Amino acid sequence: MARPANSKRNKRTTPKPPLVKAKSSLGPVNIDNIELISTTGTQNKGGGNGGEAWIIMVDGKRAGKAYINLLDDQIRGLHPSFHVFLNRPSQGRHIGRIVYKNCCSSSKYDVIYAHMRKSNIASRKAAEYAGFVDATSQEDTQLVMVLRKPNKKK
């Protein structure tokens, strides 16, 4: 049976990545065991113009990295974009929640965006825990969330 002329076709040229389950069964990490070490980052991961970067340490072991890059798009213009990458054994332990919250609160930016796959439920929950809200527009292919820090009164 032929498709109707006005039906939507799959825009994806590559197959959707499979869901990846966290490999750790250790449970949540105590906030006191998480250390964020500010670093210079690399050119595309927090080390470029206006970027910030952190190494994530848990119980003295490296658990991942987080960084802010300046991105330019047609909808938001030039804006800071926050990214977190956790090693597989560190996923599912509520580390991302603490990283989103602490990195963004220590950042020099008052408005920070986070771009992620729409299917990335863990990142969405971590961002929401830190105070991010959905800012996705119709033109966006990814989920876009934004954190606006409250104005500090003098």
Stockholm file with secondary structure:
# STOCKHOLM 1.0

chainA/1-154         MARPANSKRNKRTTPKPPLVKAKSSLGPVNIDNIELISTTGTQNKGGGNGGEAWIIMVDGKRAGKAYINLLDDQIRGLHPSFHVFLNRPSQGRHIGRIVYKNCCSSSKYDVIYAHMRKSNIASRKAAEYAGFVDATSQEDTQLVMVLRKPNKKK
#=GR chainA/1-154 SS CCCCTTSCCCCCSSCCCCCCCCCCCSCCCCGGGEEEEEECCBTTBBCSTTCEEEEEEETTEEEEEEEEEEEEETTTEEEEEEEEEECGGGTTSSHHHHHHHHHHHHSSCSEEEEEECTTCHHHHHHHHHTTCEECCCTTCSSEEEEEECCCCCC
#=GC SS_cons         CCCCTTSCCCCCSSCCCCCCCCCCCSCCCCGGGEEEEEECCBTTBBCSTTCEEEEEEETTEEEEEEEEEEEEETTTEEEEEEEEEECGGGTTSSHHHHHHHHHHHHSSCSEEEEEECTTCHHHHHHHHHTTCEECCCTTCSSEEEEEECCCCCC
//
